[in-house]
């Protein structure tokens, strides 16, 4: 039986504005999508993945219109169509799931109204028919209580629920092709697994062709039938998932796959005699609401948590969104005040110290935040961002500037970065600035909160390698907060698994991954995308070592 080609992109070329880092965002790119298959387009940020998707949808800005090539959908060249023609098929024939649902959803419209709007625009004018279809779609994507949820606003929903609403909107008109642009990047591992299973299930039941854009090879291993690899606007390799994942031919693909952390663990032979930090039975509640007579309804974000962190180790805290990881991290650096318990740093309880008493400890405990762009003042140059902390603590300007330049060299940016603004850097480079800023205070403890979760796999590998190198050079102690178990396995010496504000399991990565004792830990491990592929990679490594 001959396979049906739904979409064929042929020699697509999209120019960048003058001043870009290369002439073309996409150069001479060709691929095809068949009915009932999932094509994963993979590559780093800036590789041209999203530009290719937006070109298909006709959503490129005026300054980036395609210069040449064809995009044939069932034989019709979409590039030659006028905007009113595109409006007729956009959403109806080709649907798209965007990376960030909070940006794509209207915050002041109920989610049911937003799905119904898609239907109305494409000719479903009966209110009753629209409402029936909305409930069908919310049920299809696995959302609980669809009758109630359709009346909710986006901010009331979790990240995974918002992504399901986006999928419902993309499927509203039963398109023949679904484009999913990094739809699971910001999700924790179990939610990610649910969304991937949902997309694959719907794709198989509806016989759609799917273009799935990602930088995560675990996701590729989980769902792809075929894979196309892009580098700097050029498609460098494509083939079946098995070919590309297990026998890549292009050096770029080989480098990307080599950068993927393994779900395996080494051993730590560090000093476990006197802990640097001791957390004893700490609790942190948030007030959700107040009832009559002042009665509070509380959310127990951190509930009776205890652990120790030893000098020179990396202690990992893993769990899903909402498990309490980030709240715990903010408690450690005293950005939040705990409600009860003890927080001992070098034997001194710092939990109840006031602002002046805490000042000496601020230097010793620093934090690297998840979003480096949000945490860096865009109006200040890099040098000032790094210098401000030490100068606030009494260091003279000359010494602070000298130290800032040294740190920029240390984190691999070079002294030329001193006079540049944060927006002039990539995400990975901004994260390096965040690390340099934290190190400027000469801390003993670094708390890294999801510090590599939004980075490409190769940039992520560079930042993890940098942290490990800095730890060796400076004898740093690190508390590493993450939802990515592969990253935790690579960098952490010991792990704590959090669920609903409670640590359910602690141990070495080997203990946690090879013999988890708690059902929740097993659930997290089972949800890691591409786990079977990862295990085969580890076995190949072991075989290579044994030979």
C-alpha positions as CSV (number, residue, x, y, z in Angstrom):
1,X,0.0,0.0,0.0
2,X,1.4,3.4,-1.0
3,X,1.9,5.8,1.8
4,X,0.0,9.1,1.5
5,X,2.2,12.2,1.7
6,X,0.1,15.0,3.4
7,X,2.8,17.7,3.5
8,X,6.0,18.2,1.5
9,X,8.4,21.0,2.2
10,X,10.8,21.5,-0.7
11,X,14.0,23.7,-0.7
12,X,12.5,26.2,1.7
13,X,14.6,29.3,2.2
14,X,13.8,32.1,4.8
15,X,16.2,35.1,5.1
16,X,17.2,36.8,8.3
17,X,17.4,40.5,8.7
18,X,20.8,42.2,8.1
19,X,22.8,42.0,11.3
20,X,21.7,38.4,12.1
21,X,24.3,35.8,13.0
22,X,23.8,34.1,9.5
23,X,22.1,35.1,6.2
24,X,19.3,32.6,6.4
25,X,17.0,31.4,9.2
26,X,16.2,28.4,7.1
27,X,18.3,27.4,4.1
28,X,17.3,24.8,1.5
29,X,15.2,22.7,3.9
30,X,13.2,19.7,2.5
31,X,11.1,17.1,4.4
32,X,7.8,15.4,4.1
33,X,5.0,14.2,6.5
34,X,2.9,11.2,5.8
35,X,-0.5,10.4,7.1
36,X,-0.4,8.6,10.4
37,X,3.3,9.3,11.2
38,X,5.1,11.5,13.7
39,X,8.1,13.4,12.3
40,X,10.3,15.0,15.1
41,X,12.3,18.0,14.1
42,X,15.1,18.3,16.6
43,X,17.9,20.8,17.1
44,X,19.2,23.6,19.4
45,X,17.6,27.0,19.8
46,X,18.2,29.1,16.7
47,X,18.4,26.0,14.5
48,X,15.4,27.0,12.4
49,X,12.8,24.4,13.8
50,X,10.2,26.9,14.8
51,X,10.8,29.1,11.7
52,X,10.0,26.1,9.6
53,X,6.8,25.4,11.5
54,X,5.7,29.0,11.3
55,X,6.4,29.1,7.6
56,X,4.0,26.1,7.2
57,X,1.3,27.9,9.2
58,X,1.9,31.3,7.4
59,X,2.7,32.9,10.7
60,X,6.1,34.4,9.9
61,X,6.5,38.2,10.4
62,X,6.8,40.4,7.2
63,X,10.5,40.7,7.6
64,X,11.0,36.9,7.4
65,X,8.8,36.0,4.4
66,X,10.1,32.8,2.6
67,X,12.3,33.7,-0.4
68,X,12.0,30.5,-2.3
69,X,10.9,26.9,-2.1
70,X,7.5,25.1,-1.8
71,X,5.2,24.0,1.0
72,X,2.8,21.6,-0.7
73,X,-0.2,20.5,1.4
74,X,-2.0,17.7,-0.6
75,X,-0.5,19.2,-3.7
76,X,-1.4,22.8,-3.1
77,X,1.5,25.3,-2.6
78,X,0.7,27.1,0.7
79,X,3.3,29.8,0.0
80,X,1.3,31.0,-3.1
81,X,-1.9,31.5,-1.2
82,X,-3.3,34.8,0.0
83,X,-4.1,35.5,3.6
84,X,-7.9,34.9,3.3
85,X,-7.1,31.5,1.7
86,X,-4.8,30.7,4.6
87,X,-7.5,31.6,7.1
88,X,-9.7,28.9,5.6
89,X,-7.3,26.0,6.2
90,X,-5.3,27.3,9.2
91,X,-6.7,25.4,12.2
92,X,-9.1,23.4,10.1
93,X,-6.6,21.4,7.9
94,X,-3.4,22.1,9.9
95,X,-3.5,22.7,13.6
96,X,-0.8,24.0,15.9
97,X,0.1,23.6,19.6
98,X,2.3,26.4,20.8
99,X,5.2,26.1,23.3
100,X,3.9,28.5,26.0
101,X,0.1,28.1,26.6
102,X,-0.1,31.2,28.8
103,X,1.1,33.3,25.9
104,X,-1.2,31.7,23.4
105,X,-4.4,31.7,25.6
106,X,-6.4,34.8,26.3
107,X,-6.1,35.4,30.1
108,X,-9.5,37.2,30.3
109,X,-11.5,34.6,28.4
110,X,-12.8,31.4,29.9
111,X,-11.2,28.3,28.2
112,X,-14.5,27.0,26.9
113,X,-15.1,30.3,25.1
114,X,-11.7,30.2,23.5
115,X,-12.3,26.7,22.1
116,X,-15.8,27.7,21.0
117,X,-14.3,30.7,19.2
118,X,-12.2,28.5,17.0
119,X,-15.3,26.6,16.0
120,X,-17.3,29.7,15.3
121,X,-14.6,31.2,13.1
122,X,-14.7,28.1,10.9
123,X,-18.4,28.0,10.5
124,X,-19.9,26.2,13.5
125,X,-22.5,28.9,14.2
126,X,-24.9,27.0,16.4
127,X,-24.2,27.7,20.1
128,X,-25.5,24.3,21.2
129,X,-23.3,22.5,18.7
130,X,-20.3,24.5,19.8
131,X,-20.9,23.8,23.5
132,X,-21.4,20.1,22.8
133,X,-18.1,20.0,20.9
134,X,-16.2,21.9,23.6
135,X,-17.2,19.3,26.2
136,X,-16.3,16.5,23.8
137,X,-12.8,18.0,23.2
138,X,-12.1,18.7,26.9
139,X,-13.1,15.0,27.6
140,X,-10.9,13.8,24.7
141,X,-7.8,15.5,26.1
142,X,-8.4,14.0,29.5
143,X,-9.3,17.1,31.5
144,X,-11.3,16.4,34.7
145,X,-14.9,17.7,35.2
146,X,-15.1,19.4,31.7
147,X,-18.5,21.0,32.5
148,X,-16.8,22.9,35.3
149,X,-13.4,23.4,33.7
150,X,-14.8,25.1,30.6
151,X,-15.9,28.0,32.8
152,X,-12.3,28.4,34.2
153,X,-9.8,31.1,33.2
154,X,-6.3,30.0,32.1
155,X,-4.5,31.2,35.2
156,X,-6.7,28.9,37.3
157,X,-5.3,25.8,35.5
158,X,-1.9,24.0,36.0
159,X,0.7,24.0,33.2
160,X,-0.3,20.6,32.1
161,X,-4.0,21.5,32.0
162,X,-3.3,24.6,30.0
163,X,-1.4,22.5,27.5
164,X,-4.3,20.1,27.2
165,X,-6.6,23.1,26.5
166,X,-4.2,24.1,23.7
167,X,-4.3,20.6,22.3
168,X,-8.2,20.7,22.4
169,X,-8.1,24.0,20.4
170,X,-5.7,22.5,17.9
171,X,-7.9,19.4,17.5
172,X,-11.3,21.2,17.4
173,X,-11.7,20.9,13.7
174,X,-10.0,17.5,13.3
175,X,-7.0,18.7,11.2
176,X,-5.1,16.3,9.0
177,X,-1.7,17.7,10.3
178,X,-0.8,18.7,13.8
179,X,2.3,20.8,14.5
180,X,3.4,20.7,18.1
181,X,6.2,23.3,18.9
182,X,8.0,22.3,22.1
183,X,4.7,21.5,23.8
184,X,6.3,19.7,26.8
185,X,9.5,21.7,27.4
186,X,8.3,23.5,30.6
187,X,6.4,20.5,32.0
188,X,7.6,18.2,34.8
189,X,8.3,14.6,33.9
190,X,5.0,12.9,34.7
191,X,2.9,15.7,33.1
192,X,5.2,15.5,30.1
193,X,4.6,11.7,29.8
194,X,0.9,12.3,30.0
195,X,0.9,14.9,27.2
196,X,3.2,12.7,25.0
197,X,0.9,9.7,25.5
198,X,-2.1,11.9,24.7
199,X,-0.7,13.3,21.5
200,X,0.3,9.8,20.3
201,X,-3.0,8.3,21.2
202,X,-5.0,11.0,19.4
203,X,-2.7,10.9,16.4
204,X,-3.2,7.2,16.0
205,X,-7.0,7.3,16.5
206,X,-7.4,10.2,14.0
207,X,-4.7,9.1,11.5
208,X,-3.1,12.6,11.6
209,X,0.4,13.5,10.5
210,X,2.3,15.1,13.3
211,X,5.3,17.5,13.2
212,X,6.7,17.5,16.7
213,X,9.4,20.1,17.4
214,X,11.7,19.5,20.3
215,X,15.3,19.6,21.6
216,X,14.8,16.6,23.9
217,X,16.1,13.3,22.5
218,X,14.2,11.4,25.2
219,X,11.0,12.8,23.7
220,X,12.2,11.8,20.3
221,X,12.9,8.2,21.4
222,X,9.4,8.1,23.0
223,X,7.2,9.1,20.1
224,X,9.1,9.6,16.8
225,X,8.6,7.5,13.6
226,X,11.1,9.6,11.7
227,X,13.5,12.3,12.8
228,X,14.9,15.4,11.0
229,X,17.9,17.2,12.7
230,X,18.5,20.9,12.1
231,X,21.6,23.0,12.7
232,X,21.8,26.7,12.1
233,X,19.0,26.7,9.5
234,X,20.2,23.6,7.6
235,X,18.7,20.1,7.8
236,X,21.8,18.0,8.4
237,X,20.3,14.5,8.9
238,X,17.0,12.7,8.6
239,X,15.9,9.1,8.8
240,X,13.9,6.7,10.9
241,X,14.0,7.2,14.6
242,X,16.0,4.0,15.1
243,X,18.6,5.1,12.5
244,X,19.1,8.6,13.9
245,X,19.0,7.7,17.6
246,X,21.2,4.6,17.5
247,X,23.5,5.2,14.4
248,X,23.6,8.9,13.7
249,X,25.9,9.8,10.8
250,X,26.3,13.6,11.1
251,X,28.8,15.0,13.7
252,X,26.2,17.5,14.9
253,X,23.7,14.8,15.6
254,X,26.4,12.7,17.3
255,X,27.3,15.6,19.5
256,X,23.7,16.4,20.5
257,X,23.0,12.7,21.5
258,X,26.3,12.6,23.4
259,X,25.2,15.6,25.4
260,X,22.0,13.9,26.6
261,X,22.5,13.0,30.3
262,X,22.3,9.3,31.1
263,X,19.9,8.0,33.7
264,X,22.8,6.4,35.6
265,X,24.9,7.5,38.6
266,X,28.4,7.6,39.8
267,X,29.6,7.4,43.4
268,X,30.6,10.2,45.8
269,X,33.5,9.7,48.3
270,X,33.2,13.1,49.9
271,X,33.4,14.2,53.5
272,X,30.2,13.3,55.4
273,X,31.3,14.1,58.9
274,X,30.1,17.6,59.6
275,X,27.2,19.0,57.5
276,X,27.4,22.5,56.1
277,X,23.7,22.8,56.3
278,X,21.1,21.0,58.4
279,X,17.4,21.2,57.8
280,X,15.4,20.0,60.8
281,X,11.6,19.6,60.6
282,X,10.9,22.8,58.7
283,X,7.5,23.8,57.7
284,X,6.2,26.5,55.3
285,X,2.4,27.1,54.8
286,X,0.6,29.5,52.4
287,X,-2.7,30.9,53.3
288,X,-5.2,30.0,50.5
289,X,-8.2,31.8,51.9
290,X,-9.7,33.1,55.1
291,X,-13.2,32.0,56.2
292,X,-15.6,33.3,58.8
293,X,-14.2,34.2,62.2
294,X,-10.7,34.4,60.7
295,X,-10.3,30.7,60.0
296,X,-7.5,30.1,57.5
297,X,-7.3,27.5,54.8
298,X,-3.7,26.5,54.4
299,X,-1.5,24.9,51.7
300,X,1.4,23.0,53.2
301,X,4.1,23.8,50.7
302,X,6.9,22.3,52.9
303,X,5.7,19.9,55.6
304,X,8.2,18.7,58.3
305,X,11.2,18.3,56.0
306,X,14.7,17.3,57.3
307,X,18.0,16.6,55.6
308,X,21.7,17.5,55.7
309,X,24.1,18.7,53.0
310,X,27.8,18.1,53.4
311,X,30.7,20.3,52.2
312,X,31.6,19.8,48.6
313,X,28.6,17.7,47.6
314,X,25.7,18.3,45.2
315,X,22.5,17.5,46.9
316,X,19.5,17.1,44.5
317,X,15.9,17.8,45.3
318,X,13.6,16.3,42.6
319,X,9.8,16.1,42.2
320,X,6.9,17.4,40.1
321,X,5.7,21.0,39.8
322,X,3.9,21.8,43.1
323,X,5.9,19.3,45.1
324,X,7.5,22.1,47.2
325,X,11.0,22.0,45.7
326,X,11.3,25.7,44.8
327,X,9.6,26.8,48.1
328,X,12.2,24.7,50.0
329,X,15.0,26.3,48.0
330,X,13.8,29.8,48.8
331,X,13.6,28.8,52.5
332,X,17.2,27.7,52.4
333,X,18.4,31.1,51.1
334,X,16.0,32.9,53.4
335,X,14.0,34.5,50.6
336,X,11.1,33.0,52.5
337,X,10.8,32.7,56.3
338,X,9.9,29.3,57.6
339,X,7.0,28.8,60.0
340,X,8.7,26.3,62.2
341,X,11.8,24.1,62.5
342,X,15.5,24.8,62.3
343,X,17.8,25.8,59.5
344,X,21.4,25.3,60.7
345,X,24.3,26.8,58.7
346,X,27.7,25.7,60.1
347,X,25.8,24.9,63.3
348,X,24.1,28.3,63.6
349,X,20.3,28.4,63.3
350,X,19.6,31.2,60.8
351,X,15.8,30.6,60.6
352,X,14.8,33.4,62.9
353,X,17.7,35.9,62.3
354,X,16.5,39.4,61.5
355,X,17.8,41.4,58.5
356,X,20.9,42.7,60.2
357,X,21.8,39.4,61.8
358,X,21.3,37.6,58.5
359,X,23.6,39.9,56.5
360,X,26.9,38.0,57.0
361,X,25.1,34.8,55.9
362,X,23.7,36.4,52.7
363,X,27.2,36.3,51.2
364,X,27.7,32.6,52.1
365,X,24.4,31.4,50.6
366,X,23.6,32.3,47.0
367,X,20.9,31.3,44.5
368,X,20.9,30.7,40.8
369,X,17.4,31.3,39.5
370,X,15.4,29.3,36.9
371,X,14.9,32.2,34.4
372,X,18.1,34.1,34.0
373,X,16.4,36.8,31.9
374,X,13.8,37.6,34.5
375,X,16.4,37.7,37.3
376,X,18.8,40.0,35.5
377,X,18.0,43.7,35.3
378,X,17.8,44.4,31.5
379,X,18.8,48.1,32.1
380,X,22.2,47.2,33.6
381,X,25.3,46.0,31.9
382,X,26.7,42.6,32.8
383,X,29.6,44.0,34.7
384,X,27.4,46.0,37.0
385,X,25.1,43.1,37.6
386,X,28.0,41.1,38.9
387,X,29.6,44.0,40.8
388,X,26.5,45.2,42.7
389,X,26.5,42.4,45.3
390,X,30.1,42.6,46.5
391,X,29.9,46.5,46.5
392,X,26.7,46.3,48.6
393,X,28.8,44.3,51.1
394,X,31.6,46.8,51.3
395,X,34.0,45.8,48.4
396,X,35.5,48.8,46.7
397,X,34.7,49.4,43.0
398,X,38.1,48.6,41.6
399,X,38.3,45.2,43.4
400,X,34.7,44.4,42.4
401,X,35.4,45.2,38.8
402,X,38.6,43.1,38.8
403,X,36.7,40.2,40.3
404,X,33.8,40.5,37.9
405,X,36.1,40.3,34.9
406,X,37.9,37.3,36.4
407,X,34.5,35.6,36.9
408,X,33.4,36.3,33.3
409,X,36.6,34.5,32.2
410,X,35.9,31.6,34.7
411,X,32.4,31.0,33.4
412,X,33.6,31.0,29.8
413,X,32.1,34.4,28.6
414,X,35.3,36.4,28.4
415,X,35.9,40.0,29.6
416,X,34.2,41.5,26.5
417,X,30.9,40.5,28.0
418,X,31.5,43.1,30.8
419,X,30.0,46.0,28.8
420,X,27.1,44.2,27.2
421,X,23.4,44.0,28.2
422,X,21.6,40.7,29.1
423,X,19.4,40.8,26.0
424,X,22.6,40.5,23.9
425,X,23.2,37.0,25.1
426,X,21.6,33.6,24.5
427,X,19.8,31.7,27.3
428,X,22.8,29.6,28.1
429,X,25.0,32.7,28.2
430,X,22.6,34.5,30.5
431,X,22.6,31.5,32.9
432,X,26.4,31.8,33.0
433,X,26.0,35.5,34.0
434,X,23.7,34.3,36.8
435,X,26.3,31.9,38.0
436,X,29.0,34.5,37.8
437,X,26.8,36.9,39.8
438,X,26.2,34.3,42.5
439,X,30.0,33.4,42.7
440,X,30.9,37.1,43.0
441,X,29.8,36.8,46.7
442,X,32.3,33.9,47.2
443,X,29.5,31.7,48.6
444,X,30.0,28.4,50.4
445,X,26.5,27.2,49.4
446,X,24.8,27.6,45.9
447,X,21.1,26.8,45.6
448,X,20.4,26.2,41.9
449,X,16.6,26.2,41.2
450,X,15.8,24.5,37.8
451,X,18.9,26.3,36.4
452,X,19.2,24.3,33.2
453,X,15.5,23.2,32.6
454,X,14.9,25.6,29.8
455,X,18.2,25.1,28.0
456,X,19.1,23.1,24.9
457,X,20.7,19.7,25.6
458,X,24.2,20.8,24.5
459,X,24.0,24.1,26.3
460,X,22.6,22.3,29.4
461,X,25.6,19.9,29.2
462,X,28.0,22.9,29.1
463,X,26.4,24.6,32.2
464,X,26.3,21.3,34.1
465,X,30.0,20.7,33.3
466,X,30.7,24.3,34.3
467,X,29.0,23.8,37.7
468,X,30.9,20.6,38.3
469,X,34.2,22.3,37.4
470,X,33.5,25.3,39.6
471,X,32.6,23.0,42.5
472,X,36.0,21.2,42.2
473,X,37.9,24.5,41.9
474,X,36.1,26.4,44.6
475,X,35.0,23.6,46.9
476,X,31.4,24.7,46.5
477,X,28.4,22.9,48.0
478,X,25.4,22.8,45.8
479,X,21.7,22.2,46.4
480,X,20.3,21.4,42.9
481,X,16.6,21.6,42.4
482,X,15.2,19.9,39.2
483,X,12.3,17.9,37.7
484,X,14.7,16.3,35.2
485,X,15.9,13.0,36.6
486,X,18.5,12.6,33.9
487,X,20.2,15.9,35.0
488,X,19.9,14.8,38.7
489,X,21.6,11.5,37.9
490,X,24.4,13.3,36.1
491,X,25.3,16.0,38.7
492,X,24.0,15.0,42.1
493,X,25.8,12.9,44.8
494,X,22.7,12.4,46.9
495,X,19.0,12.9,46.2
496,X,15.8,13.8,48.0
497,X,12.4,13.1,46.3
498,X,9.6,15.5,47.2
499,X,5.9,15.0,46.8
500,X,3.2,17.3,48.3
501,X,5.7,19.1,50.5
502,X,7.1,16.0,52.0
503,X,10.4,14.2,51.3
504,X,9.3,10.6,50.5
505,X,12.8,9.1,49.9
506,X,16.4,10.0,50.2
507,X,19.6,8.2,49.0
508,X,22.3,8.1,46.4
509,X,21.3,8.3,42.8
510,X,22.2,4.6,42.4
511,X,19.8,3.7,45.2
512,X,17.1,5.9,44.0
513,X,17.2,4.9,40.3
514,X,18.1,1.2,40.6
515,X,16.0,0.3,43.7
516,X,13.4,3.0,44.4
517,X,11.6,2.2,47.7
518,X,8.6,4.6,47.3
519,X,5.8,4.2,44.7
520,X,6.0,7.9,43.8
521,X,9.8,7.6,43.0
522,X,9.0,4.6,40.8
523,X,6.3,6.7,39.0
524,X,8.8,9.5,38.3
525,X,11.4,7.1,36.9
526,X,8.8,5.3,34.8
527,X,7.7,8.7,33.3
528,X,11.2,9.6,32.0
529,X,10.7,9.9,28.2
530,X,12.8,7.5,26.1
531,X,13.9,5.4,29.2
532,X,14.3,2.2,27.2
533,X,16.6,4.0,24.7
534,X,18.5,5.5,27.6
535,X,19.0,2.1,29.2
536,X,20.4,0.8,25.8
537,X,22.8,3.7,25.7
538,X,24.1,2.9,29.2
539,X,24.5,-0.8,28.3
540,X,26.5,0.2,25.2
541,X,28.7,2.4,27.4
542,X,29.3,-0.5,29.8
543,X,30.1,-2.9,26.9
544,X,32.6,-0.3,25.5
545,X,34.3,0.0,29.0
546,X,34.4,-3.8,29.5
547,X,36.1,-4.2,26.1
